[in-house]
Amino acid sequence: MAEKGDAPAARVVLQQCLQARLQVKPAGDQSEAQFVQIDRGMVIYICFFKGATDDMMPKMVSALLNLRLCESDSGKLVSVLELPGSLLIVPQATLGGKAKGRAMQYHNNISKEDGLRLYGAFVSLCEEELRAGPSAQSGAEVTVKHGTYGNRQVLKLDTNGPYTHLMEF
Amino acid sequence: MAEKGDAPAARVVLQQCLQARLQVKPAGDQSEAQFVQIDRGMVIYICFFKGATDDMMPKMVSALLNLRLCESDSGKLVSVLELPGSLLIVPQATLGGKAKGRAMQYHNNISKEDGLRLYGAFVSLCEEELRAGPSAQSGAEVTVKHGTYGNRQVLKLDTNGPYTHLMEF
């Protein structure tokens, strides 16, 4: 977690879900919209700031996926890797907003090119960690789904308690 | 917005919605669960820290409700008061969490009694502002709904883009 006073390089909002469904391709003239969906697990909304680096990604992914934020059937708090839970990763540049008067400004957000690269790396590492995690290894059907960077994130969320958490790195 | 380095007294996550539905009373032995619902508008997840005061509430509510975060039908960014939009307020103590190792700690969260009082004041002020705002005054059907402090927040969210924002005060 970024220390108080340090400007963060990444901001993440986490919500628990029973089911979540995200549009990954809007409808076109000749095509229907496309969606991805997870069942029980965690939605990760992520935003990178200027200064975010590839080097941060492994530590960040490990921290997020190993935090005990998820309520197991027995009521115990476990990580999403242990739940077993799936992941829905949602790029969310708006999280970098800072209010100036009545408007939001996004001056500290990373450039689109760097953000796209870091987002890809983040998603890949989440896939690796989930695949190597205890739930996947014991045969649970867990998966990583993710939104398309730069798109509008059309989302349906169904939760028994979002237990919304903020993490900065 | 709290300045960098100041510990915030309140943390708020905002999401835009087409529809949102929240349980306000769980099912009992003899009774069904009760829900509240809004259509287009904004979901406000709110958490108070130690040091939050009644004096902060008017400025906070005014800032949140007047921020231009909502996409109007014409694509212009307007406030939820102008949209016209409704509000769903969700108490969310987990937002105060700070990671220590793999566990989340909530040591800076306000006491339950103070939190309950501030939450009530926050909801009342939101109702007042919405009622006095341009949409309600011109006859739009906008409303404030809110969750029960201390309950599990069973939620369904449907959004065309949550445009998740973080605000600290």
Interface residues (C-beta under 8 A of the other chain):
Chain A: M1 K4 G5 A7 R11 V13 Y45 A63 N66 L67 R68 L69 L77 S79 V90 Q92 T94 L95 G97 K98 A99 R102 A103 M104 R152 Q153 V154 L155 K156 L157 D158 T159 N160 G161 P162 Y163 T164 H165 L166 M167
Chain B: M1 K4 G5 A7 R11 V13 Y45 A63 N66 L67 R68 L69 L77 S79 V90 Q92 T94 L95 G97 K98 A99 R102 A103 M104 R152 Q153 V154 L155 K156 L157 D158 T159 N160 G161 P162 Y163 T164 H165 L166 M167
